[in-house]
Amino acid sequence: MNFSDTLPTLSIFKAITQSARDLNVEAYLVGGYVRDLILKRTSNDIDVVCVGSGIALAEKVAGYCTGHVDVGVFKNFGTAQIKTDGLEVEFVGARRESYQRDSRKPIVEDGTLEDDQNRRDFTINAMSIALNEANFGQLIDPFDGVGDLRRRIIKTPLAPEATFSDDPLRMMRAVRFAAQLNFDIEPDTFEGIVRMKDRIGIVSGERIAEELNKIVLSPTPSYGFKLLHQCGLLQIVFPEFVELLGAQTQDGKGHKDNFYHTLQVLDNISKHTDDLWLRWAAILHDIAKPATKRFDPKVGWTFHGHEDLGARMTPNIFKKLKLPMNEKMRFVQKLVRLHLRPIALTKETVTDSALRRLLYETGPDLEALMTLCRADITSKNSEKVKRYLQNFDHVERKLYDLEARDQIRNFQPVVTGEHIMAAFGLQPSAEVGVIKTNIREAILDGIIANEYHAAWAFMLAEGQKLGLTPIENHP
């Protein structure tokens, strides 16, 4: 198979060919770019293997590119990168890699193109396209990667144990590629993961998190999670999720399997958003149900307080999974804590005060919360689903109508602690905190309007209840 007539007409390829000729080395497109080219998927990440020095080739190629092109050199890894015309091109010398049993760092030696293809993770990533003048466009496919693309399977080029022992992260990558491409994992390869799963323990949490996030962002993430569970990796990397598995029945009363319910919620939300952290909120929204599960003879199984406990569990889970401990985590934590609140607001008798409090607590994340709530409806009864969705539409209209009047979502204390201290001649104290809280609660309860003069008058009255004498009576 030859791609000389079908390779994209990118000037970078011409520059690589000219540079390889100048240096008297061989250069090849490898890996994901070749795979995606055959699958007719767009890719801006280009990997080039040089049978020689990848760094020297990169520096020579940069000289052929128009304009000034910086070369990022990573000598410890023997790689270099250039960015040009919206493309990221990485150059590496052909090499052999091996790993010690208890090490995450490979032993790297110079090698041939064959050595380089042997060290690739899967057959579909072990194909190369020559960029040399003599054989430009020729496909080198020693493991029938093209055939495996047609068969839609993920398969290791060598024995699975050898491939996964060299770099155990490849087990996670197998699941990730299967989820991203909707491929099957070839049976021997899958059994290799089952046998080698414990070796994932030598891989850094950051590398595992990167693959896990790619699975979460795949078109149907439940497929990836089911594969992780079936091969035993999920129990190792995310045991809290596995604890959701199973449904119990007692006295004829049962509950749904929260493992599969959560996966359905995740798939539901993935149809509407590519937001990684909203997808993580779906994953964690019921994470505390196993810890809060109780059986009540009158009502059956209950999970009271799972939303609050789940919110408290979120930081520890993020920390363990090496996910960011910043506003992303706090966003997920907020949605886990609030995901039941809109359900309570579907009653006709709901008060404006309850609506204001939800607006205040969600702030700018109301739309995300409502998206999660809609995704959380997984009943097989289509009429029940339709009724719940209509109820949420009704709640959303109420919320937006109230927001238009009261501007609660952008609520900021109209009278600050500094105002209170100045009005009563106070230093920072418990009294200041009490007055601030009472002003906020009065606004949320609709006792006073969310505006400065009303809040100032309320502040004076609250101060007087505490025996304070104002020294400033006017805002």
N, C-alpha and C positions, 0 to 999 in steps of 0.2 A: 504494500500500500504506500502510495506516495502523495504527499500533501503540498508539493511544490506549487501547484496551481490553485490550491484552496487555502493556503496560509493567509491570514490577514496581511494586507500590504502595509506593514508597519515599518517605518524607517529603522527602528531598533534592530530588526532582523538583519537588514542589510549591513548595519554597522557591526553586528556580531560576526557575520560572515567575513567581512573585510578584516576585522581585528584578529580573528582566528587564523586567517591566512598570514597576516603579518607576523604573528607570534609562532607560526608553525605548530599550532595545537588544534585539537578537535573540540567542537562545541555542540551541545545538544539541548533542545527544549525538553524539559522533563516534568513529570508529576501532574499536578492538578490542572495546569494549563492545557496539557495534551488531552487529558481526560475530558475537560470541559469543551475543548475544540471538537472532539468527536461527538459529544452529546449536544453540540450546538448551544452551549451555554456561554454567556459572556463572562470574561474574566480580565481583570486589570493587573493581576499578579502573575508575573512570569518568572519561572525558575530555570536557570541555565546551568548545566554541568559542563565543566571544562576538564578534559583529560590533560591536566597541567595545573597551572595556578589560576584559580578563579579570581583572585584579587588583581593579578596582572591583566587578565582579560577585561575585567570591569574598567580598570584605569584606561586601557587602550580604547574600549568602546566609548567611554565618556568623551574622548578626544574627537571622535567621529560625529558626536551628536551636535546639533545646532545649538548655539548659545552656551552659556556656562552651565555645566552639570557637575554637581558635587558627588563625590564617591564616598559612601560610608563604608569604612573598612573595619572588620571585626577579626583582628589577627588571631585571637584565641580560638576562633571557630573556623578560621580559614575561609571566611566568606566576605563578600562585599555587596553593596546595594547602590543602585542609582535610580533616580526618579526623573522621568522625562515624558512629556506629552500625556500626563495623567496616568502613567504606568509606573509600577514598582517592579524593578527587575533585580533579582538576586542571583549572584554568581557564586558557585562553589566548585572546588576541585573535586574530581571523582575520587571516592574514598571507600575504604572499608571501615565498618564500625563494629565494635563488640563491647559488651557490658560485663563487668564482674557481677557475681551473684547478688551481692549486697550493695551495689553502687548504682547511683543515678547518672553518673558521668561516663560517657563512652570512651573507649580507647580507639583513637582515630589514626588511620594510616592511609597514605596515598594508594589509589587503586585504579582499576580500569573502569570503562563504562559498564562492563558486565558486573564488576564488584558493586558499583553504585546501584545498578538495578536490583541486584540480589538483596541489598539492604533496605529496599523500599518496603512500605508496610503492606500494600495490597496490589494485586495484579493490575487493577485499573489505574493505579498510580505509578506503575513501574514501566510505563511506555515512554519512549523518547522519539523525538523528531530531529533529524540531523540538520544542522545549520552550516555545514561545510560546503565549499564550492563543489567538491567531487560528488557529494550525495545529498545535496540540499533537498529537504522535504521528505526524505525517506523515513518511514516509520520502523522503529526497532521495537519489537513486541515479543520478548522471549517467553512470556508466561501466558500468552493469549488473553491479554487484557481486553482487547476488542471483543473477543467472544464472551468474556464475563460481563462486559457492558450490555451486550445483546441479551444475555441470560439474566441480567439484572441481579448479579450476585457479588457479594464481598468475599474475597478469598485471598489468603496469604500466598506470596510467591514461593516461599519455602515451607517447610513443615511448620504448622502453627506454633508449636512449642519453641522452635528456634526464633521465629519472628517476635513472639510475645515475650520471650525471655530477654531478648536484646533490648527491647523497650516496651515495658508493660503498658504504657499509656496507649499503645496501639489497640489494646482491647477496648478501651473507651472510644477510640477513633473508629473502630469497626462498627460499633453501635451508632456513632454519630453519622457516618457516611450512609449507613442503612436508613437512618431516619431522614437525612437530608434528601437522598435520592429515591427513597421508597424502594430500596433493594432488599433482598434476603441475604442473610449471612450463610455462606456455604456450610453444610453440616459439619464437616471435619474442622473447619475454622471455628465454628460455634463451640464444638466440644473442646477445642483447644482453649478457648476462653474459660469454659467451665473448669477445666483442669488447672489452669494457670491463674485463676482469679485472685488468689491471695497475694500474688506478686505485685499487685497494684499498690501494695503498702509501701513500696520503696519510691513511689512517684510523688512529687511535691503536690501539695494541695492546690497550689495556684494552677498547675498544668491540668489537674483533674477538673477544677472549676471552669477552666476555659472550654474544655470539651463538653462538660455538663451544660453550660450556657448555650452552646451551639445546638445541643439536643433540644433544650427548652425552646429555642428559636426556630426549630425545624417546622415544616408545614403541618405535620400531625405529631406533636411531641409525645403523645401517649404511646405511639409505636416504639419510640426509643426507650421510654421508661419501662415498658413491658419487656423489651429485650434485656435491659439492664437487670431487671428482676429475675427473668428466666435463667440468665447465666450466672447469677449470684453476685454480680458487682454492686447492685444497688444496696444490698445488705451491708456491704463494706463501706461504701462511700456516703450513703445517706440512709442509715438504719431507721431514723425517725419516720421516714416515708413508708418503709415496709411495715411498720407497726400499725398502719391504717388498714392493712389487709385483713379481710375476713368479716363475716356477718354471723351474728348469734341469734338464736331463737330461744325464748323461754316462755312457758305458759302460752304458747301459740302466738307470741308477739316477737317480731324480729326487727332488725334495722338493716339499712342498706350497707353494702360493702364500701367503706369510705375510701379505700384505695382506688377502686375503679370509678367511684363517683368523682373523686378529685381529678383523675385523668380525663374524665368527660368534661369537667369544668374547664380544665386546661385547654382541651381541644376547642371547646366552645369559645373561649376568650381569644384563642389564636386565630379564629376566623375573622376577628374584628380588629386586632391590633398586633403590631410587631414590637410593642413595648416590652422589653425583657423583664422589667420589674413588675409590671402589671401581671405578666405571666407567672412571676414568682409569687405574687400575692395569691393567685389562683392555687398554686402548689401548696401554700402554707395556710390557706384560709381555715382548713379543718384539722390542722396538724395536731391539735391538742385533744381531739376527740377520744383517742384511746385512754388518755389520762383522766378524762372527765366522765367516762361512760359509767352509768349506773342503771340498775333495773328497778323500776317502780311498778308494783303489781297492778296499780290502777291505770297508769298511762303507758307502761312499757319502758323502752330504753330512752334514757335522757343523756344529754351532753351539756348540762348547764355550765355556763362560764367558759366554754371552750374557746370563745373568741378572745376573752381577756387573757387566759393562760397562753393561748397561741401567740398573742402579741408579746407576752413576756418571754416566750421561747424563741422568738424570731432573732434577737441579737445573738444568742448563743449558736443558733443554727448557721447564721451568716458567718460568724467568726470561725466556726468549725469547718465550713465549706470554703473559707478564704474568699468570701464575697465582700463587697465594700461595706465598711462600717460607717457610712456617711448618710447623706440625705436619701440615697437609694434605699438603704435598709429602713430608715424611718418612714419612708413612703409605704413600703410593704407592711411594716408594723402597723401603721395607721389603718390601712385597708383591712388587715386581718382583724383588728380590734373592732372596726365599725361595720363589718360585712353583714351583720344581722339587723342593724338599725333600720334600714329602709323597709324591711319586712314589717317591723312594728308600726311603721308609719302608714301602712296601707289601709288602716282602719279609718272609717269615715269620721270618727270622733277625735282624731288626732288634733292636738292643739298647735297653735302658731308657735308657742314656746318650744315645743319638741322639734318643730321644723327649724326654728332659729338655731337651736343647739346643734343640730346635725350640720347646718350650713357653717356654723362657727368652727366646728371640729374638723370638718373636711376641708374647709378653705378652698384652695384652687383644685382640689382633687375630687370634687363631687362627681364629675363625669366619669372618672376612672372607677370610683366606687360603684356607681350605677351600672357600669359595664360589667364589673365583677358580679354584682347581684343578679343581673340577667343571665350571665353565664352559669350561675349557681343553680339554675332551674333545670334539673335533669330528669324530671318525671317522664315515664313512657306514656303517660296519659296526655295526649295532645291538647284536650280541652282544658286540663289543669294548667298546662304550660301557657296556653293562650290567656287564661284568666290571670295568672300571676304577672305576665308581661303587661297586660292592661292595667293591673294595679300599680305596677312600677311607673308606667306612663303617667298615671294619675298623680302619684307622689311627686314625680319629677316636675309636672306642671305646677303643683302647689309650691314646690321649692323655688322654682324660678319666678313665680308671681311674687312670693314673699321677698325674695332677694331683690327684685326690681324696686320694691318699696323700702326695704330696710338696709340694703347694702351690708349684710352681715358677713358675707364671704371675705370681704376685704376689711373686716372689723379690726380696728386698732383702738387701743384705749384712748378715748377722746379726752379724758383727764388722766394725766400720767402721775407717776409717783412724785415727780418733781413738783407738779402743780399742787399736789396734796401737802407736801412738806412746806412749800412756800405759803400756802393758805393758812396753815396752822402753826408755822414756825417749828416744824418737827425735824428731827434727824431720821435716817432710815430706821424703821421700827415695825413691830407687829401691827400697830394701829394703821400704818400706811398700807400694809398688805390687806388688812381687813376691809378698808374703805375701797381699795381698788377692786377687790373681789366682789363687793356688794354692788358697785357701779356696773361691773360686767354682768352680773346676774340680773340686775334690774333691767338692763337693756335687752338681754336674751328673753326675759319673761315678759317684755312689752310694757313694763311699768313706766319706763321713760323712753323717749326717742333716742336713737343713736346719733345725737348731736351735742355740741359742746355746752351750750347754755343750760340745757336740761340736765346734763351730767354734772355741771358745776353746782347747780342748786341742790341736786341730790347729794353731792359730796358734802356740802355744808351741813345738810340735815343729818347725815350719817356721822359726821364728826361730832356734832353736838350730842348725839346719842352716846358717844364714847366719852363725853365730858370735855371735849376739846373746844377751845375758843378761837374762832378765826381771826387772823390779823389782816387777811385780804378777803373782802366781801364781794368783789366784782371780778369777773373773768377778764 
